[in-house]
Amino acid sequence: MFITLIIHLLSLTSHQLMQILLKIVRKLKSLLGLNSSIVDYSHIEVGNRTRVDGIDVHIRNGLPDKKYVSIGSDSVISGSYFFEIPSGFVKIGSSTFIGGGHFNSVEGIEIGDDVMISWGCTFIDHNSHALSWKDRKNDVKEWKRGLDENQIGKYKSWDNVKRAKIVVGNKAWIGFNSIIMKGVNIGEGSIVASGSVVTKSIPKWTIVGGNPAKIIREIPEHER
């Protein structure tokens, strides 16, 4: 059993070994009651005076030297960031706050300056699976094969999965537990009420809410 484990470890890439090591360290810190985060900076570009406490970046089938998360200066960023294929990325501006949540990208997620995103939000720039059954019928088998080989998502096909970039404009505010779907463009200064599911783009300086999110009112000039 020990020899099998050694052979398996030798078959892994350096990035896979790093991810395993980080998981072990996080688990030990959790058991010991230590709260400080362990951040792998190999895929993150961080601006001056920015804090990335509590950020997790998961690269699945990516490029070893690519910076998948790029953050401007004076920001406070947390959350989990998942990249299924090499084309995904998340770009975050300056003086922006992200209190946690889940970001899953195969196309691209761009977040501007002076943005506030509360905890529990989900951003996903793709459908995850093809709409047609014949195109997604092998998804579970392909995913399981990757799990069995400790190469998550390696065999999943993205050929027929719809995708579109998400863009969040400067000064926007997104309330907790909101979901932002593929292709959405949130205009400058707009506000998304907590718990909303945003499936369509939002004009500048507009408040939206609900599932699916609908326009509540425009923000007048004196409130901006």
N, C-alpha and C positions, 0 to 999 in steps of 0.2 A: 504493500500500500504506500509506503514511504517513497519507494523508487518510482511508482506511478505518479505521485505528486510532484517529484522532482522533474520528471519528463514533461509533465503538463506545464510546469512553471517555465521550463526552458523553451517551450513552444510559443510562449506569449511575447507580444511586442513590448518594447520599453514603456509605451504609453499604458498598455493594459496592466503591466506590473505596477506602475505608478498609481493607477486607479485602485488597485487592490490594496496597496500600502496605505493610501489615504483613507480607505474604508476601515482598515484595521486600526489606524491611529484615531479616527473619529470614534470608533466603538470603544476603544480604551479610555479616551477622554470622557465619553459619556458615562462609562462605568465608574470612573473616578470622580465624577461630578464636576469636571472642568468644562467651562463654557466657551473659552476662546476658540475661534474657528481655525481650520487648516485650509489654506487656499493654494491650489495649484495654478501658478501664474503662467504656465507654458502656453496657454491658449487665451490669455487675457491681457489686454492693453489698458492700463489704468493711468488717468491723468493726475496732475498735481493735486495733492491734498484730498484726493478722493478716498473714501473708505469702502471696502468690499467685505465687511464682516458678514459671515453667514452665507456667502455665495458658493454655489456648487455648479461646476461645469462638466457636462457629460458628453464626450465626443464618441459618437458611434460611426465607425467607418469614415473618419475624417482624414484631413491632411495633417501630418505631424507638426509642421511648422506654421500653420495658419493661426492667426489671432481671431478666434470666433466671437469673442466679446470685446468690444471697444468702448471705453468709457471716458468722458471728458473730465474736466477738473471740478473740484469742490462738490462732488456728488456723494450720496450715501446709498449703496446698492447691496441688496440681498436677493435671495431667490435661487431657484434651480433652473439651469439653462441646458436644454437638450438639443443636440445636433445629430440628425439621423444620417445625413449624407453631406459630402464636402461643400455643397453650395450654400448651406445655411449660414446665417450670421445674425448677431444682435449689435446694433450701434446705439449707444446711449450718450446724450449730450451732457452739458455742464450744469451744475447746480440742480441736479435732478435727484429725486428720492424714490427708491423702490423698496417697499417694506417687506418684500418676500414674493411668493407666488411661483408660477410655473411658466416658462417660456420655451416653446418647442418650435424649431425653425428648420425648414428645408429651402426656403426661398429668401427670407430676410425680414427682420423686424427693426424699424428705425424709430427711436424715441428722442424727442427734441430736448431743448434746454428748459430749465425751470419747470419741469414736469413733476407732478406728485402722483405716485401709484401706490395705493394702499395694499395691505396684506391680503393674501388669498386670491389674487387675480391670476387669470390664465390667458396667455397669448399663444395662439396657434395659427401658423400661416399656411395650413394645408388641411386636407380632409382626412388624413391618416390612411384611408382605404379608398379603393376605387368604388364608384357608385354601382357599377355592373357586377353582379354576382360572379360571372365567369372570370372576371379580372381580379377578384379578391378571394376566390375559393381556396387558394393555397396559402393565404396569409398566415394562418395559425401554424401550419406545418413548417413554413419557412422561418417563422419566429422561433418556434421550438427548436429547430435545428441550430439556430444561432445560439440560443440559451444553452443547449447541450454541449456546444463547442466553446462556450464562454466567449462568444463573439456576437453580442446582442445586435440583432438587426442586419447582420451581414447578408443574409439571403433574401430579405424582403425586397420586392420589386416596387419601385416608385413610378414606373412608366405611365400608369393610367390614373395617378392620384392628382387631383386638382390642387393647385397651390397659387398663392398670390401674396405679395409683400404687404405687411402692416406698417402704417406710418402714424405716429402720434406727434402732433404739432407742438410747438413751444407753448408753455404756460398751461397746458391741459392738466386736469385733475380727474383721476379715475378712482372711484370708491371701491371699498373692499369687496371681495368675492365676485367681481365682475369678470366677464368672459369676452375677449376680443377675438373675433374670428378672422379668417383669411380675407385679404383684399380691403380691409377697413382702413379708411383714412380719417383720423380724428383731428378736426380742425384746431387751429390755434385758440387757446383760451377756453376750450369747451370743457364741460363737466359731465362725467358719466356717473349716475347715481349708483349707490352700492347694490350689488346683486344683479346688475343688468347683464343682458346678453346682447352684444353689439354685433350685428350681422351686416349692417350697411354703413357707409361713410357718413360723417357728421360735419355739418358746416362749422365755420369759425364761430366762437363765442355763442355756443348753444348748449343748453342743458337737456340731456336725454335720460331716459330711465325705462326699465321694464324688460320683459322677455316676450318677443324681441324688443329691443330698445326703440322708443319713439321720442320725437321731439316734445319736450315739455314747454320750453319757452326760449326765446332769444335773450341773451344777456345784454342789456342796454349799455350805452356808452359810459354812463356814470357809475356802473357797477364793475367795470373792467379794471 
